[in-house]
């Protein structure tokens, strides 16, 4: 299912706006620096090479978007194009120079990456958290800026509560956001890690993961039945006869075991003598 387009996106950044102080120029590739607020953490080498090959043939269809801070040009949109230009050893790249606040830079970079479906769920969650922290906005304001429902934004932020190994599995694509949301219903980190391992090992669907989590939490089913009165009666008789705690474990198949407890070697020898009928 195609992801819903969020926010105003790249069109609102570069299209049909009065230029004013915003300028379209050819900038030195070496004069441009990565976006310090870039939510995307990894750039696949193969994909970059494919983009570079396309740019070699067709040029740059869209300019990169930059802003200036302390005499340096910093990217807002188009980091993959800029990196591909470096691979091609280009000296210049077309760029739109705009003025942005830091929170605007973070929001626009996040929107652009989400629209292009280049971020995993953890990168989106971390990007939203950074945007809220930088801008001082609440979840509702941040959601409106990104064109998200507040519930969607809140679900992304909940992923930040996951244990580090599960976050890494999401980044690697071994778990998706649906699996992660299911795991968040578990009550402790140990159960989360155990369930996540099982989901990955068995390649469970999201629905199967939800059922697995339900089992961890007791399944929402009726309370477990109490002990069988006949078993309890036999345990009591054996406890009285042997003068020590006895536990009977019986399966529905009829198989089971008898557990006899002792606290010292002397007590073990006493029980052994009774059971082996030694005098």
Secondary structure, 3 states (H helix, E strand, C coil): CCCCCCCCHHHHHHCCCCCCCCEEEEEEHHHEECCCCCCCCCCCHHHHHHHHHHHHHHCCCCCEEEEEECCEEEEEECHHHHHHHHHCCCCEEEEEECCCCHHHHHHHHHHHHHHCCCCCHHHHHHHHHHHHHHHCCCHHHHHHHHCCCHHHHHHHHHHHHCCHHHHHHHHCCCCCHHHHHHHCCCCCHHHHHHHHHHHHHHCCCHHHHHHHHHHHCCCCCCCCCCCCHHHHHHHHHHHHHHCCCEEEEECCCCCEEEEECCCCHHHHHHHHHHHCCCC
